Structures are given as structure tokens and as C-alpha cells.
Amino acid sequence: MAGTEIKLSETAANEIRNLIAQEGLNGDVYLRLGVSEGGCSGLSYQMQFDTSKTDADQVFESHGIKILCDTESYFSLAGIELDYQGGLGGQGFLFKNPNARHSCGCGKSFS
């Protein structure tokens, strides 16, 4: 695996802070990242907010955002950087995953 951390770009962290504020979430709020079977390349990225963690979660922090990842997903996500791009080409989160052998055109699934 290329690296062990799960990181956010500063742009992604700012967008996540905006989303947390829009949803009115308070207290300990985590960004939970994971993978599930599906998508056009075999595995799909999952993102959601969570307010609790389990003993099986890997915990990271990047630009002040607390990130959770279950142990099974971590093997596919170790070393990933989550970025955010907006503008005329559309807005969205981009997954820069050094473990992906192939990514689909939409960037939401990989193998």
C-alpha cells in the first residue's frame, strides 16, 4: 500500500465543513469513508456523516476533520486522498486512491 493515512485536501475539508453546517450537525461529527461491492468497476466508494465510532474503526484526522474507516474498507482505502473540485465542469468529491488498479469514468467506483 502506498501510504497508511487517509487524507483530505484543504478544499475537500472546507466543503465537508460546509456540509456539516448545512445539515446542522453538532458535537463529534465524523466523516465515515468505506467501500461496498457494486459500481461499474467492482467496488464503490461510500461517504456519510456519523456521530459514533466503534472499536473496529480506524480513526484519522485531516485539516481538522475526523475520519472513520472500518477495518475491512481500510485495506482498499489506505493512502487515499479525498479532494473536491467545483466549477463549470461540475462539483464533486474526487478519490485519489493509490490502491485502485482501475477506476471508472465517473470516479465513484474502482477495482
ChimeraX commands (.cxc) that place a marker at each C-alpha (Angstrom):
marker #1 position 0.00,0.00,0.00 radius 0.5
marker #1 position 1.30,3.41,-0.94 radius 0.5
marker #1 position 0.62,5.06,2.44 radius 0.5
marker #1 position -1.26,4.38,5.58 radius 0.5
marker #1 position -3.11,7.65,6.15 radius 0.5
marker #1 position -6.47,8.68,4.79 radius 0.5
marker #1 position -6.23,12.37,3.92 radius 0.5
marker #1 position -8.36,15.25,2.72 radius 0.5
marker #1 position -7.26,18.14,0.57 radius 0.5
marker #1 position -7.87,21.51,2.16 radius 0.5
marker #1 position -10.60,22.13,-0.44 radius 0.5
marker #1 position -12.36,18.86,0.49 radius 0.5
marker #1 position -12.11,19.67,4.21 radius 0.5
marker #1 position -13.69,23.09,3.63 radius 0.5
marker #1 position -16.55,21.53,1.65 radius 0.5
marker #1 position -17.11,18.92,4.38 radius 0.5
marker #1 position -17.28,21.70,7.00 radius 0.5
marker #1 position -19.87,23.46,4.80 radius 0.5
marker #1 position -21.94,20.27,4.53 radius 0.5
marker #1 position -21.78,19.67,8.29 radius 0.5
marker #1 position -23.06,23.23,8.87 radius 0.5
marker #1 position -25.81,22.85,6.23 radius 0.5
marker #1 position -27.02,19.66,7.90 radius 0.5
marker #1 position -26.97,21.31,11.32 radius 0.5
marker #1 position -24.76,18.61,12.86 radius 0.5
marker #1 position -23.19,19.37,16.25 radius 0.5
marker #1 position -20.74,17.72,18.62 radius 0.5
marker #1 position -18.39,14.99,17.46 radius 0.5
marker #1 position -19.10,14.52,13.78 radius 0.5
marker #1 position -17.04,12.10,11.75 radius 0.5
marker #1 position -16.72,11.62,8.02 radius 0.5
marker #1 position -17.12,7.89,7.50 radius 0.5
marker #1 position -15.43,6.51,4.38 radius 0.5
marker #1 position -15.88,2.96,3.18 radius 0.5
marker #1 position -16.28,0.71,0.19 radius 0.5
marker #1 position -19.04,-1.65,-0.87 radius 0.5
marker #1 position -19.44,-4.09,-3.71 radius 0.5
marker #1 position -21.03,-2.54,-6.76 radius 0.5
marker #1 position -20.50,0.13,-9.34 radius 0.5
marker #1 position -19.16,-0.35,-12.83 radius 0.5
marker #1 position -15.65,-1.29,-11.64 radius 0.5
marker #1 position -16.46,-3.68,-8.79 radius 0.5
marker #1 position -16.19,-1.55,-5.63 radius 0.5
marker #1 position -17.95,1.74,-4.85 radius 0.5
marker #1 position -16.83,4.48,-2.51 radius 0.5
marker #1 position -19.16,5.30,0.39 radius 0.5
marker #1 position -19.27,8.59,2.31 radius 0.5
marker #1 position -21.54,9.65,5.13 radius 0.5
marker #1 position -21.51,11.55,8.38 radius 0.5
marker #1 position -21.51,9.61,11.64 radius 0.5
marker #1 position -21.64,10.66,15.28 radius 0.5
marker #1 position -20.23,7.50,16.79 radius 0.5
marker #1 position -17.30,5.19,16.24 radius 0.5
marker #1 position -16.71,1.55,17.04 radius 0.5
marker #1 position -13.65,-0.32,18.29 radius 0.5
marker #1 position -13.25,-1.73,14.76 radius 0.5
marker #1 position -12.89,1.74,13.18 radius 0.5
marker #1 position -9.61,3.23,12.04 radius 0.5
marker #1 position -9.55,6.92,13.04 radius 0.5
marker #1 position -7.73,9.68,11.16 radius 0.5
marker #1 position -7.74,13.46,11.20 radius 0.5
marker #1 position -7.00,15.74,8.27 radius 0.5
marker #1 position -7.36,19.54,8.22 radius 0.5
marker #1 position -9.42,19.31,11.42 radius 0.5
marker #1 position -11.90,16.76,10.03 radius 0.5
marker #1 position -12.17,13.46,11.90 radius 0.5
marker #1 position -12.36,10.49,9.54 radius 0.5
marker #1 position -13.56,6.96,10.29 radius 0.5
marker #1 position -12.95,3.87,8.18 radius 0.5
marker #1 position -13.95,0.32,9.06 radius 0.5
marker #1 position -11.08,-2.17,9.08 radius 0.5
marker #1 position -12.29,-4.10,6.02 radius 0.5
marker #1 position -12.60,-0.95,3.88 radius 0.5
marker #1 position -9.25,0.36,5.13 radius 0.5
marker #1 position -7.35,-2.25,3.10 radius 0.5
marker #1 position -8.80,-0.66,-0.07 radius 0.5
marker #1 position -8.53,2.95,1.14 radius 0.5
marker #1 position -5.12,3.17,2.86 radius 0.5
marker #1 position -3.23,6.09,1.37 radius 0.5
marker #1 position -6.27,7.68,-0.30 radius 0.5
marker #1 position -6.67,11.43,-0.62 radius 0.5
marker #1 position -10.15,12.87,-0.98 radius 0.5
marker #1 position -10.28,16.10,-2.99 radius 0.5
marker #1 position -13.11,18.39,-4.02 radius 0.5
marker #1 position -13.46,20.29,-7.29 radius 0.5
marker #1 position -16.14,22.69,-8.36 radius 0.5
marker #1 position -16.59,25.00,-11.29 radius 0.5
marker #1 position -18.01,24.68,-14.77 radius 0.5
marker #1 position -17.02,21.02,-15.05 radius 0.5
marker #1 position -19.30,20.18,-12.14 radius 0.5
marker #1 position -18.83,19.82,-8.45 radius 0.5
marker #1 position -17.89,16.75,-6.59 radius 0.5
marker #1 position -15.52,14.78,-4.46 radius 0.5
marker #1 position -12.61,13.04,-6.18 radius 0.5
marker #1 position -10.97,9.93,-4.77 radius 0.5
marker #1 position -7.21,9.70,-5.40 radius 0.5
marker #1 position -6.64,6.07,-4.50 radius 0.5
marker #1 position -3.14,4.59,-4.94 radius 0.5
marker #1 position -4.59,1.09,-4.42 radius 0.5
marker #1 position -7.01,1.26,-7.36 radius 0.5
marker #1 position -5.91,-0.75,-10.39 radius 0.5
marker #1 position -8.77,0.63,-12.46 radius 0.5
marker #1 position -11.29,3.43,-11.90 radius 0.5
marker #1 position -14.48,4.04,-13.83 radius 0.5
marker #1 position -15.08,7.22,-15.78 radius 0.5
marker #1 position -17.32,8.76,-13.12 radius 0.5
marker #1 position -14.66,8.20,-10.43 radius 0.5
marker #1 position -17.13,6.67,-7.98 radius 0.5
marker #1 position -16.02,3.03,-8.33 radius 0.5
marker #1 position -12.76,1.13,-8.71 radius 0.5
marker #1 position -11.13,-2.28,-8.71 radius 0.5
marker link #1:1,2 radius 0.2
marker link #1:2,3 radius 0.2
marker link #1:3,4 radius 0.2
marker link #1:4,5 radius 0.2
marker link #1:5,6 radius 0.2
marker link #1:6,7 radius 0.2
marker link #1:7,8 radius 0.2
marker link #1:8,9 radius 0.2
marker link #1:9,10 radius 0.2
marker link #1:10,11 radius 0.2
marker link #1:11,12 radius 0.2
marker link #1:12,13 radius 0.2
marker link #1:13,14 radius 0.2
marker link #1:14,15 radius 0.2
marker link #1:15,16 radius 0.2
marker link #1:16,17 radius 0.2
marker link #1:17,18 radius 0.2
marker link #1:18,19 radius 0.2
marker link #1:19,20 radius 0.2
marker link #1:20,21 radius 0.2
marker link #1:21,22 radius 0.2
marker link #1:22,23 radius 0.2
marker link #1:23,24 radius 0.2
marker link #1:24,25 radius 0.2
marker link #1:25,26 radius 0.2
marker link #1:26,27 radius 0.2
marker link #1:27,28 radius 0.2
marker link #1:28,29 radius 0.2
marker link #1:29,30 radius 0.2
marker link #1:30,31 radius 0.2
marker link #1:31,32 radius 0.2
marker link #1:32,33 radius 0.2
marker link #1:33,34 radius 0.2
marker link #1:34,35 radius 0.2
marker link #1:35,36 radius 0.2
marker link #1:36,37 radius 0.2
marker link #1:37,38 radius 0.2
marker link #1:38,39 radius 0.2
marker link #1:39,40 radius 0.2
marker link #1:40,41 radius 0.2
marker link #1:41,42 radius 0.2
marker link #1:42,43 radius 0.2
marker link #1:43,44 radius 0.2
marker link #1:44,45 radius 0.2
marker link #1:45,46 radius 0.2
marker link #1:46,47 radius 0.2
marker link #1:47,48 radius 0.2
marker link #1:48,49 radius 0.2
marker link #1:49,50 radius 0.2
marker link #1:50,51 radius 0.2
marker link #1:51,52 radius 0.2
marker link #1:52,53 radius 0.2
marker link #1:53,54 radius 0.2
marker link #1:54,55 radius 0.2
marker link #1:55,56 radius 0.2
marker link #1:56,57 radius 0.2
marker link #1:57,58 radius 0.2
marker link #1:58,59 radius 0.2
marker link #1:59,60 radius 0.2
marker link #1:60,61 radius 0.2
marker link #1:61,62 radius 0.2
marker link #1:62,63 radius 0.2
marker link #1:63,64 radius 0.2
marker link #1:64,65 radius 0.2
marker link #1:65,66 radius 0.2
marker link #1:66,67 radius 0.2
marker link #1:67,68 radius 0.2
marker link #1:68,69 radius 0.2
marker link #1:69,70 radius 0.2
marker link #1:70,71 radius 0.2
marker link #1:71,72 radius 0.2
marker link #1:72,73 radius 0.2
marker link #1:73,74 radius 0.2
marker link #1:74,75 radius 0.2
marker link #1:75,76 radius 0.2
marker link #1:76,77 radius 0.2
marker link #1:77,78 radius 0.2
marker link #1:78,79 radius 0.2
marker link #1:79,80 radius 0.2
marker link #1:80,81 radius 0.2
marker link #1:81,82 radius 0.2
marker link #1:82,83 radius 0.2
marker link #1:83,84 radius 0.2
marker link #1:84,85 radius 0.2
marker link #1:85,86 radius 0.2
marker link #1:86,87 radius 0.2
marker link #1:87,88 radius 0.2
marker link #1:88,89 radius 0.2
marker link #1:89,90 radius 0.2
marker link #1:90,91 radius 0.2
marker link #1:91,92 radius 0.2
marker link #1:92,93 radius 0.2
marker link #1:93,94 radius 0.2
marker link #1:94,95 radius 0.2
marker link #1:95,96 radius 0.2
marker link #1:96,97 radius 0.2
marker link #1:97,98 radius 0.2
marker link #1:98,99 radius 0.2
marker link #1:99,100 radius 0.2
marker link #1:100,101 radius 0.2
marker link #1:101,102 radius 0.2
marker link #1:102,103 radius 0.2
marker link #1:103,104 radius 0.2
marker link #1:104,105 radius 0.2
marker link #1:105,106 radius 0.2
marker link #1:106,107 radius 0.2
marker link #1:107,108 radius 0.2
marker link #1:108,109 radius 0.2
marker link #1:109,110 radius 0.2
marker link #1:110,111 radius 0.2
view
